[in-house]
Amino acid sequence: MFGYLAQGFMLGLAYVAPIGMQNLYVINTAISKDRIRAYQVAFITSFFDITLALACFFGMGMLMEKSQVLKGLILLVGSMIVIYIGIQLIRSKPEITEDVDEKDISDSEEGKSSETIEAISTKKFLSKTILACFTVTWINPQALIDGSLLLGGFRASLPVEASNMFILGVALASISWFTGITTIVSIFKNNINAKVIRWINMICGGVIIYYGFKLAYSFIQLVR
């Protein structure tokens, strides 16, 4: 059974490692935020990536392919949210750490304690992070289709009793990958100055916007 776990782990790395919206978002966060928030993003991204892998493993992509309405909705909503994330990334300030996001705290909160302000900032950060991680992972029809073909194909070739170990290996690969790149980038980010971070933000944001327009183009092709 360990062989199936290892096989799932290796396939999981091959599935998640190519640079895409998930990795760009995780890397950018590790550079621009403190380590605690960077790991929060890594674990939230891993969670959505694992749920996507499970859905693909058990046939979500096939369901989407059969429902053109569902596919069109994902394409339309996904394109708008992804483009928005990319624009926000380009416009973001090149800061190494942001313990408290002061621009998100209203004037009415000025009298509150530092602990309360930090709690408000953390809550807003987590809500934005959850939406962003969900979008770059789930609102991507191509990821659903490719994942279904890859993971679904392997499931069909596995003995029934080996399926659980295989998908566990995929899940472990996801957690290992995103926490690993977060750790590496966080360690070496002090060697990166604000100008470099600005360029990274612009490049990552531009690539994410490109993904968004690809989704929009796919939607237009679908409704023609």
PLY file of the C-alpha trace (Angstrom):
ply
format ascii 1.0
element vertex 224
property float x
property float y
property float z
element edge 223
property int vertex1
property int vertex2
end_header
0.00 0.00 0.00
2.93 2.36 0.65
3.73 2.13 -3.05
0.33 3.60 -3.93
0.85 6.38 -1.37
4.22 7.22 -2.96
2.71 7.05 -6.44
-0.04 9.49 -5.40
2.54 11.79 -3.81
4.68 11.92 -6.96
1.69 12.47 -9.21
0.41 15.14 -6.81
3.69 17.04 -7.10
3.58 16.84 -10.88
-0.02 18.08 -10.78
0.54 21.08 -8.48
4.12 22.15 -9.23
3.74 23.86 -12.65
3.56 27.62 -12.23
-0.06 28.74 -12.25
-2.42 31.09 -10.44
-2.15 29.16 -7.16
1.64 29.24 -7.03
1.81 32.89 -8.09
-0.57 33.88 -5.31
1.24 31.83 -2.65
4.69 33.11 -3.70
3.56 36.73 -3.79
1.99 36.45 -0.34
5.15 34.87 1.11
7.14 37.83 -0.21
4.82 40.66 0.78
3.32 39.43 4.08
4.66 38.24 7.42
5.35 34.53 7.85
2.17 33.76 9.83
-0.07 35.15 7.11
2.02 33.49 4.42
1.43 30.09 6.06
-2.26 30.89 6.43
-2.43 31.39 2.67
-0.42 28.21 2.07
-2.76 26.07 4.19
-5.93 27.64 2.79
-4.65 27.10 -0.75
-3.76 23.51 0.13
-7.27 22.97 1.49
-8.94 24.13 -1.72
-6.40 22.28 -3.85
-7.09 19.04 -1.97
-10.86 19.48 -2.27
-10.41 20.09 -6.00
-8.27 16.96 -6.30
-10.94 14.95 -4.48
-13.65 16.33 -6.75
-11.59 15.53 -9.84
-10.77 12.09 -8.49
-14.47 11.37 -8.07
-15.67 12.96 -11.30
-16.51 16.68 -10.82
-14.94 17.56 -14.16
-17.20 15.09 -15.93
-20.24 16.74 -14.31
-19.12 20.16 -15.48
-18.56 18.89 -19.00
-22.14 17.58 -19.10
-23.63 20.86 -17.83
-22.93 23.75 -20.19
-24.82 26.14 -17.89
-22.55 25.26 -14.96
-19.48 25.56 -17.14
-20.59 28.93 -18.51
-21.32 30.26 -15.02
-17.88 29.22 -13.77
-16.22 30.81 -16.80
-18.09 34.11 -16.49
-17.80 34.60 -12.74
-14.26 33.19 -12.66
-12.97 35.54 -15.36
-14.24 38.63 -13.55
-12.89 37.64 -10.13
-9.52 36.49 -11.48
-9.03 39.72 -13.44
-9.93 41.70 -10.31
-7.35 39.76 -8.26
-4.69 40.47 -10.88
-5.47 44.20 -10.94
-5.34 44.38 -7.14
-2.00 42.59 -7.18
-0.53 45.08 -9.66
-1.81 47.99 -7.60
-0.57 46.56 -4.29
2.19 48.33 -2.36
5.66 46.70 -2.44
5.90 46.09 1.31
7.81 43.23 2.93
5.43 42.83 5.88
2.05 44.23 6.76
1.23 43.29 10.34
-1.76 45.61 10.32
-3.50 46.66 7.12
-4.24 50.23 8.15
-5.92 51.27 4.92
-8.71 48.75 5.60
-9.49 50.15 9.06
-12.07 52.94 9.10
-11.78 56.16 11.07
-14.50 54.97 13.43
-12.14 52.28 14.68
-9.37 54.66 15.71
-10.33 54.52 19.37
-10.20 50.76 19.59
-7.35 48.86 21.21
-4.42 47.56 19.17
-5.61 44.00 19.85
-9.06 44.80 18.43
-7.57 46.50 15.38
-5.29 43.53 14.78
-8.27 41.16 15.08
-10.24 43.22 12.55
-7.27 43.29 10.19
-6.76 39.53 10.52
-10.44 38.83 9.88
-10.44 40.97 6.74
-7.21 39.37 5.54
-8.58 35.86 6.03
-11.87 36.63 4.27
-10.03 38.09 1.27
-7.59 35.17 1.29
-10.32 32.54 1.34
-12.07 34.19 -1.63
-8.83 34.55 -3.57
-7.63 30.98 -2.88
-11.04 29.56 -3.80
-11.03 31.56 -7.04
-7.54 30.67 -8.25
-8.25 27.00 -7.46
-11.90 26.20 -8.12
-13.04 28.90 -10.56
-10.92 27.44 -13.30
-12.69 25.06 -15.70
-9.42 23.98 -17.28
-8.09 22.85 -13.89
-11.26 20.84 -13.32
-11.04 19.19 -16.71
-7.29 18.52 -16.59
-7.50 17.28 -13.02
-10.37 14.98 -13.88
-8.50 13.52 -16.82
-5.31 13.03 -14.82
-6.65 11.93 -11.43
-9.79 10.30 -12.77
-7.73 8.32 -15.23
-5.46 7.03 -12.48
-8.43 6.12 -10.32
-9.81 3.96 -13.10
-6.49 2.09 -13.26
-6.16 1.51 -9.50
-7.49 -1.37 -7.44
-10.44 -0.25 -5.31
-8.56 -0.83 -2.05
-5.65 1.35 -3.23
-7.70 4.46 -4.08
-7.67 5.91 -0.56
-3.90 5.60 -0.20
-3.35 7.11 -3.64
-5.50 10.20 -3.03
-3.91 10.57 0.43
-0.55 10.80 -1.32
-1.94 13.51 -3.61
-3.18 15.46 -0.58
0.19 15.17 1.19
1.92 16.42 -1.97
-0.28 19.51 -2.04
0.42 20.41 1.59
4.15 19.72 1.20
4.42 21.81 -1.97
2.63 24.95 -0.80
4.17 24.99 2.68
7.56 24.23 1.14
7.58 27.12 -1.33
6.20 29.41 1.39
9.08 28.44 3.69
11.74 28.92 1.00
10.41 32.27 -0.21
9.91 33.55 3.37
13.51 32.68 4.29
15.06 34.46 1.32
12.61 37.36 0.96
14.83 39.70 3.01
17.26 39.64 0.11
14.57 41.13 -2.10
14.07 44.91 -2.03
10.89 46.90 -2.60
11.66 47.52 -6.28
12.02 43.80 -6.98
8.80 43.08 -5.10
7.03 45.71 -7.19
8.16 43.99 -10.37
7.14 40.59 -9.02
3.72 42.00 -8.15
3.32 43.40 -11.65
4.47 40.21 -13.36
2.32 37.95 -11.18
-0.64 40.28 -11.55
-0.19 40.40 -15.31
-0.09 36.62 -15.58
-3.21 36.28 -13.42
-5.04 38.85 -15.56
-4.00 36.83 -18.61
-5.61 33.76 -17.04
-8.74 35.83 -16.41
-9.01 36.93 -20.03
-8.48 33.34 -21.14
-11.49 32.36 -19.05
-13.49 35.24 -20.54
-12.52 34.17 -24.06
-13.57 30.60 -23.28
-16.93 31.93 -22.07
-17.42 33.87 -25.32
-16.55 30.76 -27.32
-19.03 28.75 -25.28
-22.01 31.06 -25.79
-21.44 31.57 -29.52
0 1
1 2
2 3
3 4
4 5
5 6
6 7
7 8
8 9
9 10
10 11
11 12
12 13
13 14
14 15
15 16
16 17
17 18
18 19
19 20
20 21
21 22
22 23
23 24
24 25
25 26
26 27
27 28
28 29
29 30
30 31
31 32
32 33
33 34
34 35
35 36
36 37
37 38
38 39
39 40
40 41
41 42
42 43
43 44
44 45
45 46
46 47
47 48
48 49
49 50
50 51
51 52
52 53
53 54
54 55
55 56
56 57
57 58
58 59
59 60
60 61
61 62
62 63
63 64
64 65
65 66
66 67
67 68
68 69
69 70
70 71
71 72
72 73
73 74
74 75
75 76
76 77
77 78
78 79
79 80
80 81
81 82
82 83
83 84
84 85
85 86
86 87
87 88
88 89
89 90
90 91
91 92
92 93
93 94
94 95
95 96
96 97
97 98
98 99
99 100
100 101
101 102
102 103
103 104
104 105
105 106
106 107
107 108
108 109
109 110
110 111
111 112
112 113
113 114
114 115
115 116
116 117
117 118
118 119
119 120
120 121
121 122
122 123
123 124
124 125
125 126
126 127
127 128
128 129
129 130
130 131
131 132
132 133
133 134
134 135
135 136
136 137
137 138
138 139
139 140
140 141
141 142
142 143
143 144
144 145
145 146
146 147
147 148
148 149
149 150
150 151
151 152
152 153
153 154
154 155
155 156
156 157
157 158
158 159
159 160
160 161
161 162
162 163
163 164
164 165
165 166
166 167
167 168
168 169
169 170
170 171
171 172
172 173
173 174
174 175
175 176
176 177
177 178
178 179
179 180
180 181
181 182
182 183
183 184
184 185
185 186
186 187
187 188
188 189
189 190
190 191
191 192
192 193
193 194
194 195
195 196
196 197
197 198
198 199
199 200
200 201
201 202
202 203
203 204
204 205
205 206
206 207
207 208
208 209
209 210
210 211
211 212
212 213
213 214
214 215
215 216
216 217
217 218
218 219
219 220
220 221
221 222
222 223
